[in-house]
Amino acid sequence: MTYRRWIVVGMAVAVVGVLVAGFAIVNGTFSPRGYVKDKYTRAASRDIGREAIAYTSSKSPTRVAKELTDKWRPSDRYTDGSGVYLRYDDDSVVILPLAAGSVILLEDMKTAHPRYHSTVGSYWGWGRGSSVRGGGPGSGK
């Protein structure tokens, strides 16, 4: 390839990159947090302090969790009768049932883990994107 063709190929790749970035900016879904903000209804009256920001949906917790996890795979997931608890690198998304739908709580892991520890126990791993389940001699066997 000639020097001129390399420039054309490079420019084409750059244009595609700009288009993809522009599409992502317009859609605003760079993270699970952005996805929830875009797709569900803000419900400030259901916030828990300044830490857990609330949204609502007319869909069940399992349906909301499926929609979210189809787009953004969580590091850990815990589900029981009280709701669906999703852990991402720095954020948690907790989806609890309402009489007609769900409340979706977005929170940083530093405050979510202590808040929900009695429910998720040690299931939610520690650290960014890692799961800690057990350990010690013979672990992983």
Rosetta constraint file for C-alpha pairs under 8 A:
AtomPair CA 1 CA 5 HARMONIC 6.12 0.50
AtomPair CA 1 CA 6 HARMONIC 6.88 0.50
AtomPair CA 2 CA 6 HARMONIC 6.57 0.50
AtomPair CA 3 CA 7 HARMONIC 6.53 0.50
AtomPair CA 4 CA 8 HARMONIC 6.44 0.50
AtomPair CA 5 CA 9 HARMONIC 6.12 0.50
AtomPair CA 6 CA 10 HARMONIC 6.01 0.50
AtomPair CA 7 CA 11 HARMONIC 6.07 0.50
AtomPair CA 8 CA 12 HARMONIC 6.16 0.50
AtomPair CA 9 CA 13 HARMONIC 6.25 0.50
AtomPair CA 10 CA 14 HARMONIC 6.18 0.50
AtomPair CA 11 CA 15 HARMONIC 6.16 0.50
AtomPair CA 12 CA 16 HARMONIC 6.29 0.50
AtomPair CA 13 CA 17 HARMONIC 6.20 0.50
AtomPair CA 14 CA 18 HARMONIC 6.20 0.50
AtomPair CA 15 CA 19 HARMONIC 6.19 0.50
AtomPair CA 16 CA 20 HARMONIC 6.20 0.50
AtomPair CA 17 CA 21 HARMONIC 6.12 0.50
AtomPair CA 18 CA 22 HARMONIC 5.94 0.50
AtomPair CA 19 CA 23 HARMONIC 6.11 0.50
AtomPair CA 20 CA 24 HARMONIC 6.25 0.50
AtomPair CA 21 CA 25 HARMONIC 6.13 0.50
AtomPair CA 22 CA 26 HARMONIC 6.14 0.50
AtomPair CA 23 CA 27 HARMONIC 6.17 0.50
AtomPair CA 24 CA 28 HARMONIC 5.73 0.50
AtomPair CA 24 CA 29 HARMONIC 6.36 0.50
AtomPair CA 24 CA 30 HARMONIC 6.84 0.50
AtomPair CA 25 CA 29 HARMONIC 7.47 0.50
AtomPair CA 25 CA 30 HARMONIC 7.88 0.50
AtomPair CA 27 CA 38 HARMONIC 7.92 0.50
AtomPair CA 28 CA 34 HARMONIC 6.02 0.50
AtomPair CA 28 CA 35 HARMONIC 7.25 0.50
AtomPair CA 28 CA 38 HARMONIC 7.16 0.50
AtomPair CA 29 CA 33 HARMONIC 7.86 0.50
AtomPair CA 29 CA 34 HARMONIC 4.75 0.50
AtomPair CA 29 CA 35 HARMONIC 4.80 0.50
AtomPair CA 29 CA 38 HARMONIC 7.34 0.50
AtomPair CA 30 CA 34 HARMONIC 6.01 0.50
AtomPair CA 30 CA 35 HARMONIC 7.36 0.50
AtomPair CA 31 CA 35 HARMONIC 6.21 0.50
AtomPair CA 31 CA 72 HARMONIC 7.37 0.50
AtomPair CA 32 CA 36 HARMONIC 6.21 0.50
AtomPair CA 32 CA 68 HARMONIC 7.06 0.50
AtomPair CA 32 CA 71 HARMONIC 7.97 0.50
AtomPair CA 32 CA 72 HARMONIC 6.01 0.50
AtomPair CA 33 CA 37 HARMONIC 6.26 0.50
AtomPair CA 33 CA 91 HARMONIC 7.68 0.50
AtomPair CA 33 CA 93 HARMONIC 7.93 0.50
AtomPair CA 33 CA 106 HARMONIC 6.72 0.50
AtomPair CA 34 CA 38 HARMONIC 6.13 0.50
AtomPair CA 35 CA 39 HARMONIC 6.07 0.50
AtomPair CA 35 CA 68 HARMONIC 7.51 0.50
AtomPair CA 36 CA 40 HARMONIC 5.69 0.50
AtomPair CA 36 CA 55 HARMONIC 7.66 0.50
AtomPair CA 36 CA 68 HARMONIC 7.71 0.50
AtomPair CA 37 CA 41 HARMONIC 7.53 0.50
AtomPair CA 37 CA 42 HARMONIC 7.37 0.50
AtomPair CA 37 CA 55 HARMONIC 7.65 0.50
AtomPair CA 40 CA 55 HARMONIC 5.94 0.50
AtomPair CA 40 CA 56 HARMONIC 5.95 0.50
AtomPair CA 40 CA 57 HARMONIC 5.88 0.50
AtomPair CA 41 CA 55 HARMONIC 5.17 0.50
AtomPair CA 41 CA 56 HARMONIC 5.20 0.50
AtomPair CA 41 CA 57 HARMONIC 6.58 0.50
AtomPair CA 42 CA 54 HARMONIC 6.25 0.50
AtomPair CA 42 CA 55 HARMONIC 4.31 0.50
AtomPair CA 42 CA 56 HARMONIC 6.45 0.50
AtomPair CA 43 CA 47 HARMONIC 7.12 0.50
AtomPair CA 43 CA 54 HARMONIC 5.31 0.50
AtomPair CA 43 CA 55 HARMONIC 4.88 0.50
AtomPair CA 43 CA 56 HARMONIC 6.26 0.50
AtomPair CA 44 CA 53 HARMONIC 7.05 0.50
AtomPair CA 44 CA 54 HARMONIC 6.04 0.50
AtomPair CA 44 CA 55 HARMONIC 7.57 0.50
AtomPair CA 45 CA 54 HARMONIC 7.87 0.50
AtomPair CA 46 CA 53 HARMONIC 7.73 0.50
AtomPair CA 46 CA 54 HARMONIC 5.57 0.50
AtomPair CA 46 CA 55 HARMONIC 7.83 0.50
AtomPair CA 46 CA 103 HARMONIC 7.96 0.50
AtomPair CA 47 CA 51 HARMONIC 7.81 0.50
AtomPair CA 47 CA 52 HARMONIC 5.59 0.50
AtomPair CA 47 CA 53 HARMONIC 4.89 0.50
AtomPair CA 47 CA 54 HARMONIC 4.88 0.50
AtomPair CA 47 CA 105 HARMONIC 7.56 0.50
AtomPair CA 48 CA 52 HARMONIC 4.92 0.50
AtomPair CA 48 CA 53 HARMONIC 6.75 0.50
AtomPair CA 48 CA 54 HARMONIC 7.70 0.50
AtomPair CA 51 CA 107 HARMONIC 5.79 0.50
AtomPair CA 51 CA 108 HARMONIC 7.22 0.50
AtomPair CA 51 CA 111 HARMONIC 7.00 0.50
AtomPair CA 52 CA 105 HARMONIC 5.60 0.50
AtomPair CA 52 CA 106 HARMONIC 5.36 0.50
AtomPair CA 52 CA 107 HARMONIC 4.65 0.50
AtomPair CA 52 CA 108 HARMONIC 7.84 0.50
AtomPair CA 52 CA 112 HARMONIC 7.93 0.50
AtomPair CA 53 CA 105 HARMONIC 5.43 0.50
AtomPair CA 53 CA 106 HARMONIC 5.12 0.50
AtomPair CA 53 CA 107 HARMONIC 6.54 0.50
AtomPair CA 54 CA 103 HARMONIC 6.51 0.50
AtomPair CA 54 CA 104 HARMONIC 5.55 0.50
AtomPair CA 54 CA 105 HARMONIC 4.60 0.50
AtomPair CA 54 CA 106 HARMONIC 6.48 0.50
AtomPair CA 55 CA 103 HARMONIC 5.69 0.50
AtomPair CA 55 CA 104 HARMONIC 4.96 0.50
AtomPair CA 55 CA 105 HARMONIC 6.45 0.50
AtomPair CA 56 CA 101 HARMONIC 7.39 0.50
AtomPair CA 56 CA 102 HARMONIC 5.59 0.50
AtomPair CA 56 CA 103 HARMONIC 4.46 0.50
AtomPair CA 56 CA 104 HARMONIC 5.79 0.50
AtomPair CA 57 CA 64 HARMONIC 7.67 0.50
AtomPair CA 57 CA 101 HARMONIC 5.53 0.50
AtomPair CA 57 CA 102 HARMONIC 5.22 0.50
AtomPair CA 57 CA 103 HARMONIC 6.53 0.50
AtomPair CA 57 CA 104 HARMONIC 7.70 0.50
AtomPair CA 58 CA 100 HARMONIC 5.92 0.50
AtomPair CA 58 CA 101 HARMONIC 3.99 0.50
AtomPair CA 58 CA 102 HARMONIC 6.29 0.50
AtomPair CA 59 CA 63 HARMONIC 6.11 0.50
AtomPair CA 59 CA 64 HARMONIC 6.25 0.50
AtomPair CA 59 CA 100 HARMONIC 7.69 0.50
AtomPair CA 59 CA 101 HARMONIC 4.66 0.50
AtomPair CA 59 CA 102 HARMONIC 6.24 0.50
AtomPair CA 60 CA 64 HARMONIC 6.24 0.50
AtomPair CA 60 CA 97 HARMONIC 6.67 0.50
AtomPair CA 60 CA 101 HARMONIC 4.97 0.50
AtomPair CA 60 CA 102 HARMONIC 5.71 0.50
AtomPair CA 61 CA 65 HARMONIC 6.00 0.50
AtomPair CA 61 CA 83 HARMONIC 6.52 0.50
AtomPair CA 61 CA 84 HARMONIC 6.53 0.50
AtomPair CA 61 CA 95 HARMONIC 5.48 0.50
AtomPair CA 61 CA 96 HARMONIC 6.03 0.50
AtomPair CA 61 CA 97 HARMONIC 5.85 0.50
AtomPair CA 61 CA 101 HARMONIC 7.14 0.50
AtomPair CA 61 CA 102 HARMONIC 5.53 0.50
AtomPair CA 61 CA 103 HARMONIC 7.96 0.50
AtomPair CA 62 CA 66 HARMONIC 6.10 0.50
AtomPair CA 62 CA 84 HARMONIC 7.03 0.50
AtomPair CA 63 CA 67 HARMONIC 6.27 0.50
AtomPair CA 64 CA 68 HARMONIC 6.23 0.50
AtomPair CA 64 CA 95 HARMONIC 7.59 0.50
AtomPair CA 64 CA 102 HARMONIC 7.88 0.50
AtomPair CA 65 CA 69 HARMONIC 5.90 0.50
AtomPair CA 65 CA 84 HARMONIC 6.97 0.50
AtomPair CA 65 CA 95 HARMONIC 7.23 0.50
AtomPair CA 66 CA 70 HARMONIC 5.86 0.50
AtomPair CA 67 CA 71 HARMONIC 6.78 0.50
AtomPair CA 68 CA 72 HARMONIC 5.90 0.50
AtomPair CA 68 CA 73 HARMONIC 7.90 0.50
AtomPair CA 69 CA 73 HARMONIC 4.93 0.50
AtomPair CA 69 CA 74 HARMONIC 6.63 0.50
AtomPair CA 73 CA 88 HARMONIC 8.00 0.50
AtomPair CA 74 CA 86 HARMONIC 6.01 0.50
AtomPair CA 74 CA 87 HARMONIC 5.63 0.50
AtomPair CA 74 CA 88 HARMONIC 5.03 0.50
AtomPair CA 75 CA 86 HARMONIC 7.62 0.50
AtomPair CA 75 CA 87 HARMONIC 5.59 0.50
AtomPair CA 75 CA 88 HARMONIC 5.16 0.50
AtomPair CA 75 CA 89 HARMONIC 6.83 0.50
AtomPair CA 75 CA 129 HARMONIC 5.37 0.50
AtomPair CA 75 CA 130 HARMONIC 6.76 0.50
AtomPair CA 75 CA 131 HARMONIC 7.16 0.50
AtomPair CA 76 CA 86 HARMONIC 5.96 0.50
AtomPair CA 76 CA 87 HARMONIC 5.06 0.50
AtomPair CA 76 CA 88 HARMONIC 7.04 0.50
AtomPair CA 76 CA 123 HARMONIC 7.62 0.50
AtomPair CA 76 CA 124 HARMONIC 5.86 0.50
AtomPair CA 76 CA 125 HARMONIC 7.25 0.50
AtomPair CA 76 CA 131 HARMONIC 7.05 0.50
AtomPair CA 77 CA 84 HARMONIC 7.33 0.50
AtomPair CA 77 CA 85 HARMONIC 5.70 0.50
AtomPair CA 77 CA 86 HARMONIC 4.66 0.50
AtomPair CA 77 CA 87 HARMONIC 6.28 0.50
AtomPair CA 77 CA 124 HARMONIC 7.44 0.50
AtomPair CA 78 CA 84 HARMONIC 6.01 0.50
AtomPair CA 78 CA 85 HARMONIC 5.04 0.50
AtomPair CA 78 CA 86 HARMONIC 6.56 0.50
AtomPair CA 78 CA 120 HARMONIC 6.46 0.50
AtomPair CA 78 CA 123 HARMONIC 7.27 0.50
AtomPair CA 78 CA 124 HARMONIC 7.79 0.50
AtomPair CA 79 CA 83 HARMONIC 5.90 0.50
AtomPair CA 79 CA 84 HARMONIC 4.49 0.50
AtomPair CA 79 CA 85 HARMONIC 6.09 0.50
AtomPair CA 80 CA 84 HARMONIC 6.69 0.50
AtomPair CA 82 CA 96 HARMONIC 6.49 0.50
AtomPair CA 82 CA 97 HARMONIC 7.35 0.50
AtomPair CA 83 CA 94 HARMONIC 7.21 0.50
AtomPair CA 83 CA 95 HARMONIC 5.61 0.50
AtomPair CA 83 CA 96 HARMONIC 4.53 0.50
AtomPair CA 83 CA 97 HARMONIC 6.37 0.50
AtomPair CA 84 CA 94 HARMONIC 5.83 0.50
AtomPair CA 84 CA 95 HARMONIC 5.08 0.50
AtomPair CA 84 CA 96 HARMONIC 6.58 0.50
AtomPair CA 85 CA 92 HARMONIC 7.30 0.50
AtomPair CA 85 CA 93 HARMONIC 6.19 0.50
AtomPair CA 85 CA 94 HARMONIC 4.58 0.50
AtomPair CA 85 CA 95 HARMONIC 6.43 0.50
AtomPair CA 85 CA 120 HARMONIC 7.66 0.50
AtomPair CA 86 CA 92 HARMONIC 5.60 0.50
AtomPair CA 86 CA 93 HARMONIC 5.09 0.50
AtomPair CA 86 CA 94 HARMONIC 6.08 0.50
AtomPair CA 87 CA 91 HARMONIC 6.28 0.50
AtomPair CA 87 CA 92 HARMONIC 4.59 0.50
AtomPair CA 87 CA 93 HARMONIC 6.56 0.50
AtomPair CA 87 CA 109 HARMONIC 7.59 0.50
AtomPair CA 87 CA 124 HARMONIC 6.74 0.50
AtomPair CA 88 CA 92 HARMONIC 5.79 0.50
AtomPair CA 88 CA 93 HARMONIC 7.92 0.50
AtomPair CA 88 CA 128 HARMONIC 7.93 0.50
AtomPair CA 88 CA 129 HARMONIC 6.67 0.50
AtomPair CA 89 CA 109 HARMONIC 7.92 0.50
AtomPair CA 89 CA 127 HARMONIC 7.61 0.50
AtomPair CA 89 CA 128 HARMONIC 4.71 0.50
AtomPair CA 89 CA 129 HARMONIC 4.87 0.50
AtomPair CA 90 CA 108 HARMONIC 5.85 0.50
AtomPair CA 90 CA 109 HARMONIC 5.42 0.50
AtomPair CA 90 CA 110 HARMONIC 7.89 0.50
AtomPair CA 90 CA 128 HARMONIC 6.79 0.50
AtomPair CA 91 CA 106 HARMONIC 7.05 0.50
AtomPair CA 91 CA 107 HARMONIC 5.66 0.50
AtomPair CA 91 CA 108 HARMONIC 4.41 0.50
AtomPair CA 91 CA 109 HARMONIC 4.95 0.50
AtomPair CA 92 CA 105 HARMONIC 7.87 0.50
AtomPair CA 92 CA 106 HARMONIC 5.91 0.50
AtomPair CA 92 CA 107 HARMONIC 5.31 0.50
AtomPair CA 92 CA 108 HARMONIC 6.05 0.50
AtomPair CA 92 CA 109 HARMONIC 5.72 0.50
AtomPair CA 92 CA 112 HARMONIC 6.52 0.50
AtomPair CA 93 CA 104 HARMONIC 6.67 0.50
AtomPair CA 93 CA 105 HARMONIC 5.60 0.50
AtomPair CA 93 CA 106 HARMONIC 4.91 0.50
AtomPair CA 93 CA 107 HARMONIC 6.66 0.50
AtomPair CA 94 CA 104 HARMONIC 5.71 0.50
AtomPair CA 94 CA 105 HARMONIC 5.06 0.50
AtomPair CA 94 CA 106 HARMONIC 6.75 0.50
AtomPair CA 95 CA 102 HARMONIC 6.39 0.50
AtomPair CA 95 CA 103 HARMONIC 5.74 0.50
AtomPair CA 95 CA 104 HARMONIC 4.50 0.50
AtomPair CA 95 CA 105 HARMONIC 6.35 0.50
AtomPair CA 96 CA 102 HARMONIC 5.50 0.50
AtomPair CA 96 CA 103 HARMONIC 5.31 0.50
AtomPair CA 96 CA 104 HARMONIC 6.49 0.50
AtomPair CA 97 CA 101 HARMONIC 6.07 0.50
AtomPair CA 97 CA 102 HARMONIC 4.50 0.50
AtomPair CA 97 CA 103 HARMONIC 6.36 0.50
AtomPair CA 98 CA 102 HARMONIC 4.85 0.50
AtomPair CA 98 CA 103 HARMONIC 6.46 0.50
AtomPair CA 107 CA 111 HARMONIC 6.98 0.50
AtomPair CA 107 CA 112 HARMONIC 5.90 0.50
AtomPair CA 108 CA 112 HARMONIC 6.03 0.50
AtomPair CA 109 CA 113 HARMONIC 5.59 0.50
AtomPair CA 110 CA 114 HARMONIC 7.42 0.50
AtomPair CA 111 CA 115 HARMONIC 6.36 0.50
AtomPair CA 112 CA 116 HARMONIC 6.01 0.50
AtomPair CA 113 CA 117 HARMONIC 5.50 0.50
AtomPair CA 113 CA 124 HARMONIC 7.79 0.50
AtomPair CA 116 CA 120 HARMONIC 6.08 0.50
AtomPair CA 116 CA 121 HARMONIC 7.76 0.50
AtomPair CA 117 CA 121 HARMONIC 4.79 0.50
AtomPair CA 117 CA 122 HARMONIC 7.13 0.50
AtomPair CA 120 CA 124 HARMONIC 6.43 0.50
AtomPair CA 122 CA 132 HARMONIC 7.79 0.50
AtomPair CA 122 CA 133 HARMONIC 7.28 0.50
AtomPair CA 123 CA 131 HARMONIC 7.89 0.50
AtomPair CA 123 CA 132 HARMONIC 7.59 0.50
AtomPair CA 123 CA 133 HARMONIC 6.75 0.50
AtomPair CA 124 CA 131 HARMONIC 6.64 0.50
AtomPair CA 124 CA 132 HARMONIC 7.46 0.50
AtomPair CA 125 CA 130 HARMONIC 5.98 0.50
AtomPair CA 125 CA 131 HARMONIC 3.88 0.50
AtomPair CA 125 CA 132 HARMONIC 4.42 0.50
AtomPair CA 125 CA 133 HARMONIC 6.87 0.50
AtomPair CA 126 CA 130 HARMONIC 6.41 0.50
AtomPair CA 126 CA 131 HARMONIC 6.27 0.50
AtomPair CA 126 CA 132 HARMONIC 6.15 0.50
AtomPair CA 127 CA 131 HARMONIC 7.65 0.50
AtomPair CA 134 CA 139 HARMONIC 6.77 0.50
AtomPair CA 135 CA 139 HARMONIC 5.04 0.50
AtomPair CA 135 CA 140 HARMONIC 7.72 0.50
